Amino acid sequence: MSAPYPPRMTEARQSAHDLASGMGIDRALIGELVDTFYGHIRAHDELGPIFARRVGEDWTPHLDTMKTFWGSLVFHDGQYSGRPMPAHVRLKEVRPEHFDLWLGLFEQTLVEIDASEAARTFFLERAHRIAQSFKLQMFFQP
């Protein structure tokens, strides 16, 4: 049974959708970004084994989570409610320089999937903030 009324689109959420649309970001682009990026991660000599040990053989749940995560960042839709920091802090094999590799592959992927300049800037700004936050929590906490 469906709800009698469609979900209400708040003004802020509508603004986020409009901004994303203006940059050419939609769920299909997010899906392509995540799938292509993690394809590069899996093939990477250093990062691939780290992820493989944690993700295992079936990458579908992780990819779905990442699509939800990025969709929530873009559309402000509240779909993602996880807490990524505790899981990442437990990754003792990760070193600070891995984040530069991660960011390089992320940027390469944005170019490869032909994201607009505005979309590349949008995603890269957030990716850099996420990487910085993770590095601070993982390596520089007293």
C-alpha positions as CSV (number, residue, x, y, z in Angstrom):
1,M,0.0,0.0,0.0
2,S,1.4,3.4,-0.9
3,A,1.3,6.5,1.3
4,P,-1.7,8.7,0.6
5,Y,0.6,11.7,0.0
6,P,3.9,11.8,-1.9
7,P,7.0,12.5,0.2
8,R,7.4,16.2,0.9
9,M,10.4,17.8,-0.8
10,T,11.9,20.3,1.5
11,E,13.2,23.6,0.1
12,A,16.8,22.7,1.1
13,R,16.4,19.2,-0.5
14,Q,14.9,20.8,-3.7
15,S,17.8,23.2,-3.8
16,A,20.3,20.4,-3.6
17,H,18.5,18.5,-6.4
18,D,18.5,21.7,-8.5
19,L,22.2,22.3,-7.9
20,A,23.1,18.7,-8.7
21,S,21.0,18.8,-11.9
22,G,22.8,22.0,-13.0
23,M,26.1,20.2,-12.6
24,G,24.9,17.1,-14.5
25,I,24.9,15.0,-11.4
26,D,22.2,12.4,-11.1
27,R,22.0,8.9,-9.6
28,A,23.2,7.3,-12.8
29,L,26.4,9.4,-12.7
30,I,26.9,8.5,-9.0
31,G,26.5,4.9,-9.8
32,E,29.0,5.1,-12.7
33,L,31.4,7.0,-10.5
34,V,31.3,4.4,-7.7
35,D,31.4,1.4,-10.0
36,T,34.3,2.8,-12.0
37,F,36.2,4.1,-9.1
38,Y,36.0,0.8,-7.1
39,G,37.0,-1.0,-10.3
40,H,40.2,1.0,-10.2
41,I,40.6,0.4,-6.4
42,R,40.3,-3.4,-6.9
43,A,42.9,-3.4,-9.6
44,H,45.4,-1.2,-7.7
45,D,48.5,-2.9,-6.4
46,E,48.4,-1.3,-2.9
47,L,44.8,-0.3,-2.3
48,G,43.2,-3.4,-3.9
49,P,44.4,-5.9,-1.3
50,I,43.5,-3.6,1.6
51,F,39.9,-3.3,0.3
52,A,39.7,-7.0,-0.7
53,R,40.6,-8.1,2.9
54,R,37.7,-6.0,4.3
55,V,35.1,-6.2,1.5
56,G,35.6,-9.9,0.6
57,E,34.3,-11.5,-2.6
58,D,30.9,-9.8,-2.9
59,W,31.4,-6.1,-3.5
60,T,27.7,-5.4,-4.1
61,P,26.8,-4.4,-0.6
62,H,29.8,-2.0,-0.3
63,L,29.1,-0.5,-3.7
64,D,25.5,0.0,-2.8
65,T,26.5,1.7,0.5
66,M,28.9,4.0,-1.4
67,K,26.2,5.0,-3.9
68,T,23.8,5.7,-1.0
69,F,26.6,7.7,0.8
70,W,27.4,9.9,-2.2
71,G,23.7,10.3,-3.1
72,S,23.1,11.6,0.4
73,L,25.9,14.0,0.1
74,V,24.7,15.3,-3.2
75,F,20.9,15.2,-2.7
76,H,20.7,15.8,1.1
77,D,18.1,13.0,1.1
78,G,19.1,11.4,4.4
79,Q,19.3,7.9,2.8
80,Y,22.8,7.2,4.4
81,S,22.9,6.9,8.1
82,G,26.1,4.9,8.7
83,R,29.1,5.8,10.7
84,P,32.1,5.3,8.5
85,M,34.8,6.6,10.9
86,P,34.8,3.6,13.3
87,A,35.2,1.1,10.5
88,H,38.1,3.0,9.0
89,V,39.9,3.6,12.2
90,R,40.2,-0.1,12.6
91,L,42.1,-0.4,9.4
92,K,45.6,-0.7,10.8
93,E,47.2,-1.5,7.4
94,V,46.1,1.9,6.0
95,R,48.8,4.6,5.9
96,P,48.4,8.4,5.4
97,E,49.9,8.1,1.8
98,H,47.1,5.8,0.8
99,F,44.7,8.7,0.9
100,D,46.7,10.4,-1.8
101,L,46.4,7.3,-4.0
102,W,42.7,7.1,-3.3
103,L,42.2,10.8,-4.2
104,G,44.2,10.3,-7.4
105,L,42.1,7.4,-8.5
106,F,39.0,9.3,-7.6
107,E,40.0,12.3,-9.7
108,Q,41.1,10.0,-12.6
109,T,37.6,8.4,-12.4
110,L,35.8,11.7,-12.6
111,V,37.7,12.6,-15.7
112,E,37.2,9.2,-17.2
113,I,33.4,9.2,-16.7
114,D,33.3,12.6,-18.3
115,A,31.8,14.4,-15.3
116,S,31.3,18.1,-15.9
117,E,33.9,20.5,-14.5
118,A,31.4,21.6,-11.9
119,A,30.7,18.0,-10.9
120,R,34.4,17.2,-10.7
121,T,34.9,20.2,-8.4
122,F,31.9,19.3,-6.3
123,F,33.0,15.7,-5.8
124,L,36.7,16.5,-5.3
125,E,36.1,19.1,-2.7
126,R,34.1,16.7,-0.7
127,A,36.5,13.8,-1.3
128,H,39.4,15.9,-0.1
129,R,37.5,16.9,3.1
130,I,36.6,13.3,3.8
131,A,40.2,12.2,3.3
132,Q,41.5,14.9,5.5
133,S,39.0,14.1,8.2
134,F,39.8,10.4,8.1
135,K,43.6,11.1,8.2
136,L,43.2,13.3,11.2
137,Q,41.1,10.8,13.1
138,M,43.2,7.8,12.1
139,F,46.7,9.1,12.5
140,F,46.8,12.4,14.4
141,Q,44.6,11.8,17.4
142,P,46.5,12.1,20.7
